[in-house]
Amino acid sequence: MPLYVYQVIEADGSEGEVFEVLQDMSEPPLTQHPGSGKPVQRLLGTPSAMPRFAPGNLSNQKLDSLGFTRYERSGKGTYEKTAGAGPRVITKDK
């Protein structure tokens, strides 16, 4: 269930309180603050990855099966592939 960010629109048109609401994606956006009844607008926000999907929590085998490539730093400006189908080594120098 996504976490949506809303902002109260004050009577004079100024921006008011910002608050968050957990809603199903199928639910329509709120038009009023749940407590005060003041009009609100939904704000655009950055999506947040759930911790179970964070790259650090996925094994190299899982990343490879999903079509991703993982590189780990092996020296200054050098990265070696640990999963996936990309080049074996990426270096800063060409």
Secondary structure, DSSP 8 states (H G I E B T S, - for coil): --EEEEEEE-TTS-EEEEEEEE--TTS---SB-TTT--BEEEE-------GGGSGGGS-HHHHHHTT--EEEEEETTEEEEEESSS-SEEES--
